[in-house]
Amino acid sequence: MADQPEVRTDKITVPQRLDANHVRALAMQKAQHKVRRGHKVRDLHLGDSNPVGGQDVEWSYTYRVV
């Protein structure tokens, strides 16, 4: 029986000027850095964004580890 993929959530803070595609790419890099060697990040989805002061925005995102 194959292992079930693990679903994780996280947040990333970025400058407000970045578009969603750029934010998604940065979130993917952050997620890949957090998974163990030999595992991969799949199906990353951006969630809500909220201003966190100044010119920054905090985005939530979810992804699967397989």
C-alpha positions as CSV (number, residue, x, y, z in Angstrom):
1,M,0.0,0.0,0.0
2,A,1.4,3.4,-1.0
3,D,2.0,6.1,1.6
4,Q,-0.7,8.8,1.7
5,P,0.6,12.2,0.7
6,E,1.1,14.6,3.5
7,V,-0.8,18.0,3.2
8,R,1.1,20.9,4.7
9,T,0.2,24.6,5.2
10,D,2.6,27.5,5.6
11,K,2.9,31.3,5.1
12,I,5.2,33.5,3.3
13,T,5.8,37.3,3.6
14,V,6.6,39.1,0.4
15,P,6.6,42.7,-1.0
16,Q,3.2,43.8,-2.0
17,R,4.4,44.6,-5.6
18,L,4.9,40.9,-6.4
19,D,2.2,39.2,-8.6
20,A,0.7,35.9,-7.7
21,N,2.9,33.9,-10.1
22,H,6.0,35.2,-8.4
23,V,4.6,34.5,-5.0
24,R,3.8,31.0,-6.0
25,A,7.4,30.4,-7.3
26,L,8.8,31.7,-4.0
27,A,6.4,29.6,-2.0
28,M,7.4,26.5,-4.0
29,Q,11.1,27.2,-3.3
30,K,10.3,27.5,0.4
31,A,8.2,24.4,0.5
32,Q,10.9,22.3,-1.4
33,H,13.5,23.5,1.1
34,K,11.4,22.1,4.0
35,V,10.7,18.6,2.6
36,R,13.1,15.7,3.2
37,R,15.5,14.5,0.6
38,G,13.8,12.1,-1.8
39,H,10.3,13.7,-1.4
40,K,8.7,16.2,-3.7
41,V,6.2,19.1,-3.4
42,R,3.0,18.8,-5.5
43,D,-0.2,20.8,-6.0
44,L,0.9,24.1,-4.3
45,H,-2.1,26.4,-4.0
46,L,-2.0,30.0,-2.7
47,G,-4.6,30.9,-0.2
48,D,-5.5,34.3,1.4
49,S,-3.2,37.3,1.5
50,N,-3.2,39.9,4.3
51,P,-1.2,43.1,4.7
52,V,1.3,42.8,7.5
53,G,2.5,46.4,7.7
54,G,4.5,48.7,5.4
55,Q,4.7,47.3,1.9
56,D,4.6,43.6,2.8
57,V,1.8,41.0,2.4
58,E,1.6,37.6,4.0
59,W,0.2,34.8,1.8
60,S,-0.9,31.4,3.1
61,Y,-0.4,28.3,0.9
62,T,-1.0,24.6,1.0
63,Y,0.9,21.8,-0.7
64,R,1.2,18.0,-0.8
65,V,4.5,16.1,0.0
66,V,4.9,12.9,-2.0
